[in-house]
Amino acid sequence: MAPNQDRSMFTVFASLTAVAAFLLAAVGIIVVVNKDDNASLKTASGPVTVTLTEFKIAPGTINMPTGGSLDVVNAGTMAHNLTVTGGPATPDIAGGKSATLDLSSLKAGTYEVTCTIPGHAAAGMKATLVVGGSGSGGGETASGSTGGSSSGSTSGGVFNGMSDQDFRAMDEAQTQVVQDYVAAFKEHGTGVPTAGRGATVLEPTAGADGYKQIDLKASIIDWEVEPGKVVKAWAYNDQVPGPTIKVQPGDKLRISFTNDTPMGQDIHWHGVSTPFGQDGVAPITQPFVAPGETFTYQFTAPDHHEMGMYHAHHGGEIAVVNGEYGQFQVGDVPLPSGKTVSGIKLPNDLKVDKAMPMVLNDAGNIGLSLNGKSFPATDPIVANVGETLQVTYHNEGLQCHPMHLHRVKQLVIEKDDWPLDQPYYVDTLTVCPGERYTVLIRPTADEVGIWAYHCHILTHAETDKGLRYMVTVLVVPPVPERGQSAT
């Protein structure tokens, strides 16, 4: 036999011998362990793992010893947190990240845990935490439907942990929030008043050299999302959304951007045709704009209409979801004048009477909101019979939102930058992250009223305290009789 064959066989034999020795040792350990049937294996217990997804906390019942901790893993794509009601909480955890939650301060007992990001608990992110191996001592938890009634209306019965009294409280809360909203609109012409309004129109100033000058500043501000709820927002020109900017095709633009945040910044002109060096993606197309510094973008607007938006690109998961975004429009949206859509003839002289952006968000400190506000702080939208309202949706959040308008049709005329050759009517339009849709809303005399206008992910529009978050209304006033003024 050749020497290399000898060595090969010896190697195999030696390997088998080593494996056999290992197995014998393992068996010996098992025998020793099992020798004392009454002995308990005591090992250091590590953190209990809890997994967060859209929209679930797993396991549904979390058992852990006193003095322990949780390893909280976000296996979803959105930010989530884990909060013990009235107790410790993790920070918001980005998708794919994890955090440790120290629960050594909790006594043995049963607790409720939720994700407290708006809408997430209502969507199903609730669980039960049992500390110390016992469900006692921490208060009662909901046990689901009990009894023989499926209606939840029998005396003493519950449905999903809610009693008859809870349902009555829901009715009262809904009535109160709507009454407050209507009263605010009658008195102020707005939703329930809050400090600050976003998406104000920024008019470029004309320079002597033919350039139009636009000044933008990014900073962190206090922003009242809903009555009494003030958060830290990342804003352009002290507002959320940032100023609405409209320029004309072929305009020569000079945009001075000052960074007053602690992070390096840039501005991406999303959906706008720019030269490579002006696309706003640091450090690929430009250097970071350091804190305290100013950077100037300079380019010529395209020679045709485009509907874009502007937002931070670097650190977008921090800056954008917390408010750094705005509409950037080049020229007017082409209108389908004279077309017949689904049997409805559009006027040959179709014109827009009112135009507005509607920025959708669902994350960051601002959370579920329309134009930086959460109901009841969202402003009602007024459109008279015969008027044409143009709404451009911009989704700067992390998930898709089906935007539903009651009764009055939405005519979809543009997707992103592209006017549609065949517009179409919808009552619900799904807008996903990064997308823009432009719709026309043209109320008729049969559509006078106050119509709900909201995201149709139900937990984005309602809570047990009534309407909330991504909700507004379309107000179509009655047509005044001859000799009367519209009021």
C-alpha positions in Angstrom: 0.0 0.0 0.0 1.3 3.4 -0.9 2.5 5.7 1.9 -0.2 8.3 1.2 -2.9 5.6 1.4 -1.4 4.5 4.8 -1.6 8.1 6.1 -5.1 8.5 4.8 -6.4 5.3 6.5 -4.5 6.3 9.7 -6.2 9.7 9.6 -9.6 8.1 9.2 -8.9 5.6 12.0 -7.7 8.3 14.3 -10.8 10.4 13.6 -13.1 7.6 14.3 -11.3 6.8 17.5 -11.7 10.5 18.6 -15.4 10.5 17.8 -15.9 7.2 19.7 -14.0 8.7 22.7 -16.2 11.8 22.6 -19.4 9.7 22.5 -18.3 7.6 25.4 -17.5 10.7 27.4 -20.9 12.2 26.5 -22.6 8.9 27.6 -20.7 9.0 30.8 -21.9 12.5 31.5 -25.5 11.5 30.8 -25.2 8.5 33.0 -23.7 10.6 35.8 -26.4 13.2 35.4 -29.2 10.7 35.4 -27.7 8.7 38.3 -29.4 11.0 40.8 -33.0 11.3 39.7 -33.8 13.8 42.5 -31.1 16.2 41.5 -32.1 19.4 39.6 -30.0 21.0 36.9 -29.4 24.5 37.9 -28.1 26.7 35.1 -27.9 30.5 34.8 -31.2 31.6 33.1 -30.5 34.2 30.4 -33.0 36.7 29.2 -36.4 35.5 27.8 -36.7 36.3 24.1 -39.8 38.2 22.9 -40.3 38.9 19.2 -42.1 41.9 17.8 -43.7 41.9 14.3 -46.5 43.7 12.4 -48.7 43.4 14.5 -48.0 40.8 17.1 -46.0 40.2 20.3 -44.8 36.6 20.6 -45.2 34.7 22.8 -48.7 35.9 23.8 -48.0 34.9 27.4 -44.4 35.7 28.5 -43.3 33.7 31.6 -40.2 34.7 33.4 -38.6 34.5 36.9 -38.5 37.5 39.2 -35.4 39.6 38.8 -35.1 38.6 35.1 -35.0 40.5 31.8 -36.3 40.3 28.3 -34.4 40.1 25.0 -36.7 42.0 22.8 -36.2 41.4 19.0 -37.9 43.4 16.4 -38.4 41.0 13.5 -40.7 43.4 11.6 -39.9 46.2 9.3 -41.4 49.0 11.3 -40.2 50.5 14.6 -41.8 48.9 17.7 -41.3 49.0 21.4 -42.3 46.8 24.3 -43.8 48.6 27.3 -45.1 47.1 30.6 -48.2 49.1 31.3 -47.3 51.5 34.1 -43.7 50.1 34.2 -40.4 49.7 32.3 -40.2 50.1 28.5 -37.7 49.7 25.7 -37.0 52.6 23.4 -38.4 52.4 19.9 -36.5 49.5 18.2 -35.9 49.7 14.5 -36.7 46.7 12.3 -34.0 44.0 12.6 -32.7 45.4 15.9 -33.1 44.3 19.5 -33.0 45.7 23.0 -32.8 44.3 26.5 -35.6 45.2 28.9 -34.6 44.9 32.6 -37.6 43.8 34.7 -35.9 43.3 38.0 -38.0 46.1 39.5 -41.3 44.1 39.0 -42.8 42.0 41.7 -44.3 38.5 41.0 -47.6 38.9 39.3 -49.3 39.4 36.0 -48.9 42.5 33.8 -50.0 43.8 30.4 -47.4 44.6 27.8 -48.0 46.5 24.6 -46.3 48.4 21.8 -47.2 52.0 22.5 -46.5 53.4 19.0 -49.9 54.9 18.0 -52.2 52.3 16.6 -50.0 49.3 17.2 -51.6 48.0 20.4 -55.0 48.3 18.8 -53.8 46.3 15.8 -52.9 43.4 18.1 -49.6 44.2 19.8 -50.6 43.2 23.3 -49.4 40.3 25.4 -49.4 39.1 29.0 -46.3 39.1 31.2 -46.2 36.6 34.1 -43.4 37.3 36.5 -42.4 34.6 39.1 -44.3 31.8 37.4 -47.7 32.9 38.8 -50.5 34.9 37.3 -51.5 36.3 40.7 -50.5 39.6 42.2 -50.4 41.7 39.1 -54.1 42.5 38.5 -56.6 40.9 36.2 -56.0 40.4 32.5 -58.5 40.1 29.7 -59.4 36.5 29.0 -61.4 37.0 25.8 -65.1 36.3 25.3 -66.9 34.4 28.1 -70.4 33.1 28.6 -72.8 31.9 26.0 -73.7 35.3 24.3 -71.9 36.2 21.1 -73.1 39.8 21.3 -71.2 40.8 24.4 -74.3 42.5 25.7 -75.3 40.1 28.5 -75.0 41.4 32.1 -71.5 40.8 33.4 -70.2 39.4 30.1 -67.2 40.6 28.2 -66.1 40.7 24.6 -62.4 40.9 24.0 -62.0 41.9 27.6 -64.5 44.8 27.3 -67.7 45.0 29.4 -71.0 46.7 28.6 -69.7 49.7 30.5 -66.6 49.9 28.4 -68.6 49.9 25.2 -70.8 52.7 26.6 -67.7 54.7 27.4 -66.5 54.2 23.8 -69.8 55.7 22.6 -69.5 58.7 24.9 -65.8 59.3 23.9 -66.6 59.2 20.2 -69.5 61.6 20.7 -67.3 64.0 22.7 -64.3 64.0 20.3 -66.6 64.7 17.3 -68.5 67.5 19.1 -65.1 69.1 20.0 -64.0 68.8 16.4 -67.1 70.4 15.0 -67.1 73.1 17.6 -63.5 74.0 16.7 -64.3 74.1 13.0 -67.2 76.4 13.6 -65.2 78.7 15.9 -61.7 78.6 14.3 -62.2 77.1 10.8 -59.7 74.4 11.8 -59.5 71.2 13.8 -59.0 71.4 17.6 -56.4 74.2 17.8 -52.7 73.2 18.2 -49.6 75.2 17.8 -48.0 75.3 14.3 -49.1 74.5 10.8 -47.1 72.9 8.1 -47.0 72.9 4.3 -47.3 76.7 4.0 -46.5 78.0 0.6 -42.9 79.2 0.1 -42.5 81.7 -2.8 -39.1 81.8 -4.3 -37.5 85.2 -4.6 -36.1 86.4 -8.0 -32.5 87.3 -8.1 -30.8 89.8 -10.3 -28.8 87.0 -12.1 -32.0 85.3 -13.2 -31.9 82.6 -10.5 -34.9 82.0 -8.1 -33.7 81.8 -4.5 -35.1 79.4 -2.0 -33.9 79.2 1.6 -34.4 76.1 3.7 -33.2 75.3 7.3 -33.4 72.0 9.0 -33.7 72.1 12.8 -35.3 70.2 15.7 -38.4 71.9 17.1 -41.2 71.4 19.6 -44.2 70.3 17.5 -47.8 69.8 18.8 -49.1 66.8 17.0 -52.4 66.7 18.7 -53.9 68.8 21.5 -51.5 68.6 24.5 -49.1 66.2 22.8 -45.8 68.0 22.0 -42.9 66.0 20.5 -39.5 66.7 19.1 -39.8 67.0 15.4 -37.1 67.4 12.7 -38.4 70.2 10.6 -37.7 72.4 7.6 -38.3 76.1 8.3 -39.9 75.3 11.7 -42.9 73.4 10.3 -44.1 69.9 9.5 -44.5 69.1 6.7 -41.9 71.6 5.3 -42.9 74.5 3.1 -44.7 73.6 -0.1 -42.5 74.7 -3.0 -43.7 75.3 -6.6 -41.5 76.4 -9.4 -42.0 76.7 -13.2 -40.5 74.5 -15.9 -37.1 75.9 -16.9 -36.6 78.0 -13.7 -33.0 78.4 -12.7 -32.9 77.5 -9.0 -30.5 78.3 -6.2 -31.5 76.6 -2.9 -29.5 77.5 0.2 -29.8 74.8 2.8 -28.6 75.4 6.4 -28.2 72.5 8.8 -29.1 73.3 12.4 -29.4 69.7 13.6 -26.7 67.5 15.3 -26.4 65.1 12.3 -24.8 65.5 8.9 -27.5 66.4 6.4 -28.5 66.5 2.7 -31.7 67.1 0.7 -32.9 64.6 -1.9 -35.2 66.0 -4.6 -37.4 62.9 -4.8 -39.0 62.6 -8.3 -37.4 65.8 -9.6 -35.0 65.6 -12.6 -31.7 67.1 -11.4 -28.0 66.7 -12.5 -26.2 63.9 -10.7 -24.3 66.3 -8.5 -27.5 67.8 -7.2 -29.4 64.6 -6.4 -28.7 65.1 -2.7 -27.3 61.8 -1.5 -24.3 62.3 0.7 -21.6 61.1 0.4 -22.2 59.9 -3.1 -23.2 63.1 -4.9 -22.1 65.6 -2.3 -20.4 65.9 1.0 -22.4 65.9 4.2 -23.7 69.3 5.2 -22.2 69.4 8.7 -24.0 70.9 11.7 -24.0 74.7 11.5 -23.0 74.7 7.8 -24.8 75.8 4.6 -24.8 74.1 1.3 -26.2 75.5 -2.0 -28.0 73.4 -4.5 -28.1 74.9 -8.0 -29.9 73.4 -11.0 -32.4 74.2 -13.7 -35.9 72.8 -13.2 -37.0 70.4 -16.0 -38.8 71.8 -19.0 -42.0 69.8 -18.1 -44.3 69.2 -15.1 -43.0 67.0 -12.3 -44.6 66.3 -8.9 -41.9 65.6 -6.4 -41.0 65.9 -2.8 -37.9 66.8 -0.9 -36.6 65.1 2.2 -33.4 64.1 4.0 -31.7 61.0 2.5 -28.9 60.4 5.0 -30.4 59.3 8.3 -33.8 59.3 6.8 -35.0 56.7 9.3 -34.5 59.5 11.9 -35.0 62.8 10.1 -37.8 61.9 7.6 -40.2 60.0 9.8 -39.8 62.8 12.4 -40.8 65.5 9.9 -38.2 66.4 7.3 -40.2 66.3 4.1 -42.2 68.6 1.9 -43.8 68.9 -1.6 -41.7 70.1 -4.5 -43.7 70.8 -7.6 -42.6 71.9 -11.1 -45.4 73.4 -13.1 -49.1 72.6 -13.1 -50.6 69.1 -13.1 -52.0 68.4 -16.6 -55.8 68.1 -16.3 -57.9 65.6 -18.2 -60.2 68.3 -19.6 -63.0 67.2 -21.8 -62.4 63.5 -21.1 -65.2 61.0 -20.3 -64.2 58.8 -17.4 -66.5 55.9 -16.4 -69.4 57.6 -18.2 -68.8 61.0 -16.5 -67.9 63.9 -18.9 -65.4 66.3 -17.5 -65.6 70.0 -18.4 -63.7 71.2 -21.4 -62.6 74.2 -19.2 -61.7 72.1 -16.2 -59.6 74.1 -13.7 -58.4 73.6 -10.1 -59.9 75.9 -7.5 -57.9 74.6 -4.6 -54.7 72.5 -4.4 -53.1 70.9 -1.3 -50.6 68.2 -0.4 -51.6 65.5 2.0 -48.4 64.0 3.6 -49.0 60.6 5.2 -46.8 59.5 8.1 -46.9 56.5 10.5 -43.6 56.5 12.4 -41.2 58.5 14.5 -42.3 60.9 17.2 -45.0 62.3 15.0 -46.6 58.9 14.3 -49.8 58.3 12.5 -50.7 61.7 11.0 -51.9 63.8 8.1 -49.7 66.8 7.3 -48.0 66.5 10.6 -51.2 66.5 12.7 -53.3 63.8 14.3 -57.1 63.9 14.7 -58.7 66.0 16.2 -55.9 68.5 15.2 -56.3 67.8 11.5 -58.0 70.6 9.6 -61.3 69.9 7.8 -61.1 70.4 4.0 -63.8 72.5 2.5 -64.9 72.1 -1.2 -68.0 73.8 -2.5 -70.4 72.2 -4.9 -68.9 72.7 -8.4 -65.4 73.4 -7.2 -62.4 71.2 -8.1 -60.1 70.3 -5.2 -56.7 68.8 -6.1 -55.1 66.6 -3.5 -51.6 65.2 -3.9 -50.8 62.3 -1.5 -47.1 61.9 -0.4 -46.3 58.8 1.7 -43.2 59.5 3.8 -44.0 56.7 6.3 -43.1 53.1 6.5 -46.2 51.3 5.3 -49.0 51.6 2.7 -52.1 53.6 3.6 -55.5 53.1 1.8 -57.0 56.6 1.9 -60.8 56.4 1.9 -63.2 59.3 1.2 -66.8 58.7 2.0 -69.4 59.3 -0.8 -67.4 61.8 -2.9 -65.4 60.2 -5.6 -61.6 60.7 -6.1 -60.5 60.9 -9.7 -56.9 59.7 -10.0 -55.1 61.8 -12.6 -51.4 61.3 -11.8 -49.0 58.7 -10.4 -45.7 60.1 -9.2 -44.6 62.4 -12.0 -46.7 60.8 -14.7 -50.1 62.1 -15.8 -52.4 59.2 -16.5 -53.6 58.6 -20.1 -56.7 56.9 -18.6 -57.7 58.5 -15.3 -59.9 56.4 -13.0 -62.3 56.9 -10.1 -61.8 55.4 -6.6 -63.2 55.8 -3.2 -60.1 54.2 -1.6 -56.6 54.8 -3.0 -53.6 52.9 -1.5 -50.5 55.0 -1.3 -47.2 53.2 -0.4 -43.9 54.6 0.9 -42.3 57.0 -1.5 -45.3 57.3 -3.8 -47.2 60.3 -4.9 -50.8 60.3 -6.3 -52.7 63.3 -7.4 -56.5 63.2 -7.3 -59.4 65.6 -8.2 -62.4 65.8 -5.9 -65.4 67.6 -7.4 -68.5 67.5 -5.1 -72.0 67.6 -6.6 -75.2 69.0 -5.2 -76.1 65.5 -4.1 -72.9 65.3 -2.0 -73.6 68.2 0.5 -72.5 67.1 4.0 -69.5 66.4 6.2 -67.8 63.3 4.9 -65.2 61.2 6.8 -61.8 61.1 5.1 -59.3 58.7 6.6 -56.8 55.8 6.3 -58.8 52.6 6.1 -56.4 50.6 8.3 -58.9 50.8 11.1 -56.4 51.1 13.9 -55.0 54.1 12.1 -58.3 55.9 12.4 -60.0 54.8 15.6 -59.3 53.9 19.2 -61.4 53.1 22.2 -61.5 56.9 22.7 -63.1 57.5 19.3 -61.7 58.8 16.0 -57.9 59.4 16.1 -54.7 59.7 14.0 -55.1 59.7 10.2 -58.6 61.2 10.0 -60.0 64.4 8.6 -63.3 65.4 6.9 -64.4 66.8 3.6 -67.0 69.6 4.2 -69.3 70.2 1.3 -71.5 73.2 2.3 -75.1 73.6 1.1 -75.6 75.6 -2.1 -76.9 79.0 -0.9 -80.3 80.0 -2.1 -80.5 83.0 -4.4 -79.9 86.2 -2.4 -78.1 84.4 0.4 -74.4 84.2 0.9 -72.5 80.9 1.6 -71.7 80.5 5.3 
